[in-house]
């Protein structure tokens, strides 16, 4: 199993219900390919620089494990989902040691 961490920043102008929906949808997408070991909402934070005209955002961190033969598909599909979801303004996937 290969461990990854995904951090997403969600638009700050969404309601709590919409933010929870984005979180649940992201977890569902990850669970299609991997096992989530940790999911954490860090909360609404000010960003170091403006992204898509937003100065703050809701930060979410997901740690997950992927089987070696599914790694490429898992990462490409979760990142594709982040790109096409308008409510996610920034994301990064990091391979953990």
N, C-alpha and C positions, 0 to 999 in steps of 0.2 A: 504494500500500500504506500502510495506517495501522498505526502501531506502538502496542502495548499492553504493559503489565507487569501480571502477576497475582502476588500474594503470598498464599500460604495458610499457615495454621498447623494442624498435625496434632496430634492428641492425644498426650501424652507417655507414656501407659501402654501403647502398642502395641509389639510386638516389631519388630526390624529388618526381618523379612520382611514384616510387615503395613505398615510405613511405606513400604517399597519398592513394595509393591503399590499403595498410595494414589498414590504418585508416578507410577508407570507408567500407572495408570488416568487420572490427570489429564492426562498428556502425550498419551495416546491420544485423549482427549476434545478437547483443543485441536487436535490434528492433523487432526481431522475438518473443521475450519473455517479453520485458519490454518497458517502455517509458523513453527515454533519457532526462534528465533534464539539463545536462551540458556536453559539450564535449570540451576539451581543449588540445591543443598541447603546451607543455611547451618548447619544443625545444631540441636541442642536448646538453646534459650535461655530464660532467665527473662523472663516478660512483665511489663510495667509494672503491670498490674492483672489480677485474676482473671477468667477467662472460663470459664463453664460448670463452675465449681469446679476449674479447672486453673490453676496458677501458672506453668507452663512449657509449651513446645510445640516441635515440630519445624517450622522455617521453610523454605519452598520459594519460590523466585522463578523465574517463567517470563516471558521476553520473547518476544513473537510478533508477526507481521505478518499483517494481514487485508486482503483486497481490499475496496475501498470498497463494493461492492454486497453484500457478505456481513457487514458490520460488525455490524449489529443482531442478526442471527441468531447470530453467533459469540459475542458478549458475553453475550447472554441465555441461550444454552445452556450456556456454561461456568459462569456464575454459578448457573444452576439446578442444575447438577450439584454445585456446592459446597454449595448449601443442602440437598440431599437426602442427601448423604454424611455419615453420622454421625461419621466419623473426622476430618472437617475442622471445626475449631471456630471458625475465623474466616478471612475472605478479603477482599481488596480488588483491584479492577481499576482501573488508572490508564492514561489515554491519554498517550502520550509525545509531545513536540514534535518 
